[in-house]
Amino acid sequence: MCASMGFIERSLIEDEADKLSEGIVKFFGKYNVGLGIPCWWYENSRFIFRIKLKGNTREPHIRAHAKDVQDRLKLPLFHVEKKDFTLYIVASRTTIEYDHLSGLLHRPEYREVLRRAKLPYIVGYNAWGNIVMDDLAQFPHLLLGGSTNSGKSVGLQALITTIAYSKSPSKVNFILIDVGATDLMAFEGLPHLSCPVVRERTAAIQTLAALALEMERRIDIEYACPASFKQLPRLVLVIDEFPALFAGADKTEVRQVTDVLSNLLRRGRHAKIHLVLAAQNPTIQNMKVDLGNITARVAFKCAKKNFSETILGEGGAETLMGRGDLLLRSPRYDSPLRVQGIYITPTELQQAIQEIKVHYCNAASKKFNLALPNNDPVESSGAMIDNLSCSVVKRWPSNADQLLASVIIWALERNSISINMLMTEYRLGWSKASSLVKRLEELGIVDRPEGKLPRKVIPNSPEDIPEELVRFIEKASYSQHTIAGAIYNR
């Protein structure tokens, strides 16, 4: 407790702590949950009680009845937290006021922290009242979800604002896709945008295809000229209301989008490309893509447990309070971390965006301007300024050719393949997958079948692939470096 605190104030806090601790023990006892409170302290306008379990009580029992005890005590703040294998209860009788994002961005003590991170992300405040910050570049992708009025949209806007405020367009560029909502329209005209905010599904599909080509180009640059690769800005693709991309789409469009996104999620980090997918009520079915490559998750309050399970891999978000209350799962933490999400009002958001526009109005050096696959530029026909080379974006090949080329690269990454593996990877029927494997056999990519065993992949080096087949793969926007990398990185 603060030494400068007056005697009367200390006495009042001690009395309040005694009453709270007695209430906590009493009401948990009504649910046959035994615990003791050996010590406590007061910090950031909240009481922190250390918990000692008694009898057969275990941690899940505490968490299961925490909301009931909170309601009985009528506390606006009541969190069960675990730190260094010790359980704590953080509680307060008063509503805690948190600083908004706009205030934090102007504080000198945070500028250096934001500068050091490649893609700074101010998540919010933990139960102890301390700022939780992370780096999107370390994730390297993020899935963010929650129900209506849970704080998801504000959290997404805060993430974009933090990065754009602290990094110049020469360091970070954004591609924003907002087909099912309007929350990203506030960022229209941001200097960091590689193209205007994409609102229509067909344009979104073309944008994703162009981004996939840029990924391959960047991987080639890293292989051929690491110094030039280091100068490339990071690309952050943000898709709000992600399932809306598939609403009304035919099977071909769905497959095209899922293939491109799966490739970006799998290999984008090698090209300094990061994805942020946001969804209101995500399920495994409506998300379509494999979420296994997204290791960082943010779950705001969910309407149902299965939405929480889709986001976090477990339940818990359905019990949150709403209004920015969230669970953060990232490689830094062993279990989801409870956080009060950072807040920014619409007025503060507009002011921050205006500041960014004024500060970076002339910062176009090394910015990536996205061009569509049909050679119609979204914003400009250029790609990389400041003498960084950029190949001309080619016409997107036919779906059949693109699929075959993609399957060839996929096969070259493995020692053996089977029809079932191909069906699972590309969500194909037996007939289509069987014909593709037969085609791979004709092209000399896989060996003839031996009973029910997987087929062996034949090429052991790029020289084993005929030049004519290499040219076909290149027409589908895969370079020779990609082919060689697929074989050597098995």
Secondary structure, 3 states (H helix, E strand, C coil): CCCCCCHHHHHHHHHHHHHHHHHHHHHHHCCCCCEEEEEEEEECCEEEEEEEECCCCCHHHHHHHHHHHHHHHCCCEEEEEEECCEEEEEEECCCCCCCCHHHHHCCHHHHHHHHHCCCEEEEEEECCCCEEEEEHHHCCCEEEECCCCCCHHHHHHHHHHHHHHHCCCCCEEEEEEECCCCCCHHHCCCCCECCCCECCHHHHHHHHHHHHHHHHHHHHHHHHCHHHHHHCCEEEEEEECHHHHHCCCCHHHHHHHHHHHHHHHHHHHHHCEEEEEEECCCCHHHHCCCHHHCCEEEEECCCCHHHHHHHHCCCCHHHCCCCCEEEEECCCCCCCEEEEECCCCHHHHHHHHHHHHHHCCCCCCCCECCECCCCCECCCCCCECCCCCCCCCCCCCCHHHHHHHHHHHHHHCCCEECHHHHHHHHCCCHHHHHHHHHHHHHCCCECCCCCCCCEEECCCCHHHCCHHHHHHHHHCCCCHHHHHHHHHCC
